[in-house]
Amino acid sequence: MLAMDSLKGYRLEPKWEIDPQLLFVGPKIGEGAHAKVYEGKYKNQTVAIKIIHRGETPEEIAKRDSRFLREVEMLSRVQHKNLVKFIGACKEPVMVIVTELLQGGTLRKYLLNLRPACLETRVAIGFALDIARGMECLHSHGIIHRDLKPENLLLTADHKTVKLADFGLAREESLTEMMTAETGTYRWMAPELYSTVTLRLGEKKHYNHKVDAYSFAIVLWELLHNKLPFEGMSNLQAAYAAAFKNVRPSAESLPEDLGDIVTSCWNEDPNARPNFTQIIHLLLSYLSKVASPVSAIPQRILSSKNTLLPPDSPGTSSLMATKLDDCGETPKAKNEDKRKGLFFCFNQCY
């Protein structure tokens, strides 16, 4: 495992280095604060290409360079069937991370397209198990995601499997005392990421992997209700209500066992929240009680084994959180056949 303080001298292993001359960039499919994601081709494989803007000031450049190296280092060593597959990266002429392209789009878009209908409970629990298994793998490697939300969860083309993406905010748990509070996306963030006392400039706040359990609870609630959590509130209002008034979305309409899982995961006390191994067990236990016949449940959902990919398989990937338009749709270029080599287009990608 690579220590974060050694990242300055970190060099990508040759097997993960991509040749930018073989990389062709197509339509933009997503956008984040500091990067854009494009559909493209690499060695005749359809991929997602994340191009990271280096920044303008020396401070911005140093910060994004460090974040890029940290992200790539994590992606290259963690692999799981519910984490999007990492293909490779390069740092010149621009910082690029290449991953598999999941044709099913984001969970956010999928749920929006279903409204006002809800997912079947069995399907919602199946998705939740996929998420929990991916998170269990990350936590077993000492990695906290910190930005678990529907925009960072991607679906396979058949809409049957969910994979975690966007590890731009992921950090080593041993270094949480060096993390800045209020990281992630407000509506899904754990209360302990805030403070009742305004933090002094530059002051850091400690937290642990249980912040992901809280975010998982909000996502699970959303899967079961197909509504935006804290509806009617802005992101900041939702965060304030959760952190300072202990407000949570209503779980009264849920079956008792399922309601208990959700409420335990978003408990105000992080120590009272279950870990993801326990969450998986609780979800499987609930599923076994309500499903009849058992054969109606796909085996991939029922299996309690958290299978890792072979050691020589590519690792996880990272996609920037997609930027949604007013209707909740992910922007996508209409002409998908016009692709350009990276060297000919990267100046246009900003």
N, C-alpha and C positions, 0 to 999 in steps of 0.2 A: 504494500500500500504506500502511496506517495504522500508524504507529509505536505501540508499546504504551504509551509514556509519554504519549501524547496521548489515551488512552482516556477520561480523566476528562471531556474535553470532547466526546467522540464522540456524534454524533447519527445515529440510523438514517435512511437515505435514505427519502424519502416512499414510493417504490415498494415498500418492504419493510414499511411500517407496516400492521398489521392493525387493524381496528376491533373492539374487544372486544365491542361490542354485537351483532355478527354471529357471534360465536363461541359455540357450544353444546357443553357438556362432557358426555360420556357416561360409560361404565364405565372404571374404572382398569385399565390393562393393564401397568403397570410402575412400579417405584419404585427410587429411588436414595437416597443419603445425604441429599441436600438438595433433592430434587425428586421429583415424581410425574408419570407420563405417563398420559394419558387418551385414549380414542378419542372423536372428536367430529366436529362439522360446522363448516365455514366457507364461507359463500357456496355452500351446497349441495354442497360437496366433502367427502368423508370424509377426516379428517386425524388426525394424532397431535398432541396438545396437551401440551407439557411445562410444568408450572407449578412455578416455583422458589420455595422458601421463603426469605424475605429474611434470616432469622436473628434473633437476640434482642439481642445486644450490638452496640454501634457498630462494633466490630472485625469481627464476623461480617457485618453489613450491608454494610460497605465492601468486604469481600473478595468476597462473592457478587455484589455489584453490578458490581465490576470483572470478575469471571469471566463474568457474563452478557454484558456489553458486548464482551468479547474474543471470546466464542463467537459472538455474533451477527455481529460484524465479519468473522470468518473465514468463516462460513457464507454471507454475502452476496456474497463475492467469489470463492469456489471452487466450480466446478461440474463434474460428471462423471457418466457413466452408472452408475458403481459407488459413488457417494456419494448417500445418501438426499437427496431433493429438499427444499430449504428453501422455505417458503412466506412466512413473515414472522414478525414479533415485535412485542410491545408491552411497555412497562415499567410502565404504570399501568392498572388499579388493582393488578395484580400483575405480576411478571415472567413473561412467557409466550413460548415459542418454538413455532411451528407448522410441522409438516413433513408430507410425504406419509405415509400410513399403509401399511405393507407388511403384507399379509395373511398372508404365509408364516411370520411369527414369527421368533424368534431361531434362529441356527444351533445354539446350545446345546440348545434344545428339540427341534429337528429330529433331531439326532444321538442324543439320549436316547431318542426314540421309535423309532429304528432298532435300538437295542441288543437282543441281542448282535451283530446283523449289522453289517457295515461297508459303507460306500459303495463302489460300483465305482470302481476306480482312475481311470478316465476322468472320472467325475463329480467325484471329490475334486480332481483336477487342475484341472478346469473352475472349481470354486469357488475354488481357490487362485489361479487366474489373475485372477478377478474381484477378489479381495482385493488382489493385487499391483498391478493396474492402478489401483485406487482409491488405494492408497498411493503409487504413482508420481506420481499427480496431486498429492496433498498435498505430497509432498517437492519437487516441481517449483515449488511456491509457498512453499517454505521452512517448511512446517508439519510438526511432529512430532506424531503421534497420541498416543503414550505409554500407551495403554490398549487395545491391540489384543487381543481375546479373543472367544470365540464368543458371549458375551452381547451384544457390541456389533456383531455382524454379523447383518444381517437378510435374509430371503429374500422374493422376490416370491411371489405367490399360487401360481404354477405350480411353485415350488421349483426353478427353473432358473437364477436369477440371485441373486448375493449383493451386498449394498450395505453399505458402512461407515456406522456411525452413532456417536453419542455423541462429540462433540468438546469435552466439558467440560474435559478435561485437555490438549487440544491447545495447543501454544505455538509461537511463532516460533522457528526454530532459532537465529537470531542472539541470542536472549535466554536461551539455555540456561544461561549462567553465572549466571543469576538464579533458576534453578529449584531447588526443594527436592528433595533425594535421596529415594529410596524413594517415587516417585510411580507410580500405576498400581495394578495388581492383582498381588499377590505371585507367584502360580504362573506367570504369563506374563511377568514382568519380567526385563529384561536384568541380568546380574551387575554391570555398572558402575554401576547405580543404588544399589548398596550400597557400604559402605566397611569395610575391615578394622579401621579405627579409628573409634570412635564420634564422629560429628560433634558439634562444639560447638553449643550452642543458637544457632539462627539461621544456622549456617554452610551455605553452598550448595555444590553439586557440579556440575561441568561434564560434559556428555555431548552426543552428537549424534544425527542421524537413524538411526544404526545400531541404536539401541535397538529400533526398530520391526522391523528385520530379525530380531532375536532372537525377538521376540514372534510374528512371522510363522512362524518355524520351529516353535515349539511348537504353533501353530494347525494348521500343515500336518501335523505328526506326528499330531495329534488327528483330522484329517480322514481320514488313511490308516488309523488303528488303531481309531477310534471308542472310545477309552478316555480317561479323565482322565489327563493327564500327571502324572508323579510320584505315581501311585496309591499309596494307603496312607500318604501324608504329608499333614500339614496344609499350608495355604498358606505359613505361616512356615517350616515344616520344608523345604518344597520350595525356597523362596527361599534359605534358608541353604545347602542342599546344592548348589544351582546356583552361588551366589556364592562360597562359601568352599571347596568341595570339587570344583568343576568337574563336578558330576554332571549328566547329561542323561538323558532317556528313551532306552531302547534303540532303535537304528535297525537292528539286525542282521537283522531279518526283511524289511527293504525291499530292493528291487532296487538294485544297486550305484549306478547313476546317480542314482536318486531319493534314496538314502541320502546321497550326496555333496552333493546340494542342501540337504537338511535340516541336515546337520552343518556345512556351510559357513556357513549362516545363523545358527546358534547358537554359532559359534566364540567362544571366550573373548575373543579380541582383536577389538574392534569394527572395526578397520581391515581385518581379513581377511574380514569378511562382505561378500557382494555387495550392490550397491544394487538397487532394485526393477526397474530397466530390465534389469539382468543376470539377475535372478531370473525375470522374464517370459521372457527368451530361453531360459534353461535349462529352464524348464517346457515351453515350446513344443517345444524340441528333443527332450526326453524323450518327449513325447506323439507326436511324428511318428515316433519309432523304434518305439514299441510298438503304435500303432494301425494296424489293417488291417481293412477298407480305410479310406482317409482319409475317404471320404464318410460314414463312420459318426460322425465327429466334427462336432458342430454348428459352423457357420461362425463363430458369435460366439466360440467357444472358440479356434478356429484362428487367427483374425485377430490379427496382431501389432500392429495399429494401435491406439493408445490414444486413441480418439475422444473429444473434448471436446464437450459440448453447445453449442449456439449461444449467443453472448454474451447474448442477451436471455432465455435460459432461467433459471428459478430456480436457485439454487446448492445447496450441500449442506445437510444437516440434522444435527440433533443430537438423539438420544434418550438419556435417562439409561439407564445399565446396568440392565436389569431385575432385580428382586429375586426370586429363585427360592424356591419352597417346598421342603420336605424331599424331595420327589420330583422336583425339578428343573423343575417346571411354573411357567409364568408366571401370576400371579394375574390373573383376569378376572371381572368382574361378570357375573352370570347374565342380568340383565334389561338388554338392550342398547337397548331402545326408549325408556327414560326418560332424556331428555336435558334439561339445564337451561342457560339462558343463563349466561355467565361471571359476570355481575354478581350472579346469584342463588346461585351455588354456590361461589365462590372461598373463602369463609370456611370451607366444609366440606371443602376440599381439603387441609387440614392436619390 
